[in-house]
């Protein structure tokens, strides 16, 4: 499955593996497993405990290609305040490894449109989102 492409480099996901492929030179690399692991899955992964959303982009400041995964811990039967923040896995092609961080979304914001791919622009990855109070009111 295609996650994204930037400057002729493609990021793919297949059978639990992330792959970076450059068709112009006929080479690819298989990335190591991410820090936050789930059972084999697809772009939108839901396995009871974690839901993940991948993206691919280029950081012009560091001249580096990156794969980003937002992993949402299970939030069933939890109050809004008790919900854990999403975990962010970032693979750096220059560093050759994943790192993990966490991030809090602004209050009232949900990622949406799980079927739409994320977009990379000017060194940032963008996901579709919406206000919880106004479902159907899109943000990017």
C-alpha positions as semicolon CSV with decimal commas, in nm:
position;residue;x (nm);y (nm);z (nm)
1;X;0,000;0,000;0,000
2;X;0,132;0,344;-0,091
3;X;0,177;0,573;0,210
4;X;0,313;0,866;0,008
5;X;0,578;0,989;-0,231
6;X;0,816;1,283;-0,230
7;X;1,079;1,376;-0,491
8;X;1,041;1,040;-0,668
9;X;1,093;0,836;-0,348
10;X;0,797;0,616;-0,247
11;X;0,699;0,499;0,100
12;X;0,510;0,169;0,102
13;X;0,355;-0,058;0,363
14;X;0,318;-0,430;0,300
15;X;0,260;-0,721;0,539
16;X;0,390;-0,545;0,849
17;X;0,689;-0,386;0,673
18;X;0,763;-0,026;0,582
19;X;0,961;0,012;0,259
20;X;1,129;0,312;0,093
21;X;1,162;0,262;-0,282
22;X;1,338;0,465;-0,549
23;X;1,217;0,327;-0,884
24;X;1,452;0,548;-1,088
25;X;1,759;0,366;-0,951
26;X;1,573;0,037;-0,887
27;X;1,661;0,023;-0,517
28;X;1,459;-0,015;-0,199
29;X;1,519;-0,053;0,173
30;X;1,303;-0,225;0,431
31;X;1,283;-0,019;0,749
32;X;1,334;-0,171;1,092
33;X;1,023;-0,230;1,301
34;X;0,877;0,088;1,459
35;X;0,906;0,155;1,833
36;X;0,530;0,120;1,888
37;X;0,437;-0,220;1,750
38;X;0,100;-0,365;1,656
39;X;-0,012;-0,680;1,482
40;X;0,024;-0,687;1,100
41;X;-0,201;-0,417;0,965
42;X;-0,280;-0,172;0,687
43;X;-0,272;0,206;0,665
44;X;-0,548;0,236;0,921
45;X;-0,469;-0,016;1,186
46;X;-0,717;-0,102;1,459
47;X;-0,641;-0,393;1,688
48;X;-0,822;-0,307;2,009
49;X;-0,528;-0,141;2,180
50;X;-0,364;0,083;1,915
51;X;-0,483;0,264;1,603
52;X;-0,205;0,396;1,374
53;X;-0,192;0,651;1,095
54;X;0,125;0,663;0,879
55;X;0,259;0,943;0,661
56;X;0,570;1,020;0,455
57;X;0,750;1,349;0,405
58;X;1,073;1,537;0,341
59;X;1,235;1,779;0,588
60;X;1,426;2,043;0,387
61;X;1,595;2,179;0,702
62;X;1,780;1,851;0,757
63;X;1,763;1,722;0,396
64;X;1,601;1,405;0,532
65;X;1,310;1,180;0,434
66;X;1,089;1,069;0,721
67;X;0,812;0,818;0,783
68;X;0,573;0,930;1,058
69;X;0,328;0,706;1,247
70;X;0,072;0,843;1,490
71;X;-0,027;0,563;1,729
72;X;-0,345;0,618;1,930
73;X;-0,373;0,403;2,245
74;X;-0,714;0,249;2,308
75;X;-0,961;0,505;2,440
76;X;-1,266;0,291;2,497
77;X;-1,453;0,360;2,821
78;X;-1,218;0,643;2,925
79;X;-1,300;0,998;3,025
80;X;-1,159;1,272;2,801
81;X;-0,903;1,371;3,068
82;X;-0,788;1,012;3,130
83;X;-0,717;0,936;2,764
84;X;-0,346;0,889;2,696
85;X;-0,185;1,114;2,433
86;X;-0,098;0,966;2,095
87;X;0,255;0,834;2,048
88;X;0,449;0,948;1,744
89;X;0,705;0,721;1,574
90;X;0,940;0,900;1,333
91;X;1,182;0,714;1,106
92;X;1,471;0,924;0,975
93;X;1,639;0,798;0,658
94;X;1,958;0,990;0,749
95;X;1,973;0,837;1,098
96;X;1,847;0,494;0,989
97;X;1,628;0,446;1,295
98;X;1,293;0,520;1,458
99;X;1,246;0,755;1,752
100;X;0,936;0,796;1,963
101;X;0,773;1,103;2,107
102;X;0,429;1,200;2,230
103;X;0,212;1,492;2,136
104;X;-0,111;1,638;2,260
105;X;-0,368;1,755;2,011
106;X;-0,542;2,083;2,085
107;X;-0,863;2,030;2,285
108;X;-1,161;1,938;2,070
109;X;-0,962;1,817;1,767
110;X;-0,997;1,467;1,613
111;X;-0,810;1,316;1,321
112;X;-1,062;1,218;1,055
113;X;-1,085;1,078;0,705
114;X;-0,879;0,771;0,783
115;X;-0,910;0,673;0,416
116;X;-0,740;0,990;0,292
117;X;-0,361;0,992;0,282
118;X;-0,166;1,253;0,474
119;X;0,002;1,528;0,272
120;X;0,360;1,657;0,296
121;X;0,422;2,026;0,227
122;X;0,718;2,251;0,312
123;X;0,873;2,002;0,551
124;X;0,555;1,925;0,748
125;X;0,311;1,635;0,730
126;X;-0,057;1,733;0,735
127;X;-0,355;1,517;0,838
128;X;-0,726;1,583;0,795
129;X;-0,893;1,673;1,127
130;X;-1,221;1,813;1,257
131;X;-1,365;1,990;1,561
132;X;-1,545;1,752;1,796
133;X;-1,814;2,016;1,853
134;X;-1,871;2,059;1,477
135;X;-1,847;1,717;1,310
136;X;-1,809;1,753;0,938
137;X;-1,624;2,086;0,976
138;X;-1,287;1,990;0,821
139;X;-0,944;2,118;0,921
140;X;-0,603;2,035;0,780
